[in-house]
Amino acid sequence: MTSGTHQHQQSGPSARLSYSGFEVAIKAFLHQTRHHAPWSYVEYSPRRGQPLQGYLTLTKLVHSHHTSSEAPSTSTSTSAPSTGTRTATIDPADQLLLDELAEQLDDIPDDDDYEQEQETDPVVEKSANTTLNYLSVNYHIVFSPSYQVPVLYFNAYRPDGAAISLEEIYESLVPEEWRAAIRNAGLNGGISQQDHPVLNTPYFYMHPCETVPLMETILQNNFNPNGSSYLENYIMTWLSFTGQAIGVSVSTDMAAANGQ
């Protein structure tokens, strides 16, 4: 056992996680983000009689990158062969933010009330369109036993509660400079849709096939055997790369506070 431990320390930390390592990592991340982002820990039972496990969830409003003056199509058809998108059911947590946004929209006067103001003040119309360009996005960080890494699942909804399609994910959430690279990643692109491993409802997710090579490179270049456990910053480091592609990222202040 002693020689095995010594060999592991020499080779450095592994980019692959056990579930217990994932649990340490997400709880450290919860502590690090407690003053910056309202991530929550959700417990669930993987199988009857087995210990409870957990994942992280965050619901936030994200500004859409869609540049058209009209909102994107509301279609979430399951028959489109190019995306394979299935209709998602809105999560109760998402609905809370959508209801708040709907209240804000209700406060916007009707067209008849300010028609003359719009003719002379284009800022009014721009403000209304800006409000409509926000999406409610529900993010989940879930452990993958097969890949042995965290996976970022997400769904996005318009203010009326309609879920958006895969094509609209690219148009609305993914920064323009990243779209081509993510679309062309792997066989089916870097973003796919499948049933959530805990909720069993359709969710989009960032494919985890490149997570191990990414984290191995980062850990090899930054691991300090005399410093804190690499698990403490695992999720923050991973999310700072993965999350930027779909509207959730680690703030500069938070990263600096944790030595990133």
Helices and strands as residue ranges (DSSP letters): H 2-11, H 19-32, E 40-44, E 53-63, H 92-106, G 111-113, H 115-120, H 122-132, E 134-144, E 149-157, H 166-172, H 176-183, E 191-195, E 202-206, G 208-210, H 211-222, G 230-233, H 234-242, G 243-246, H 252-257
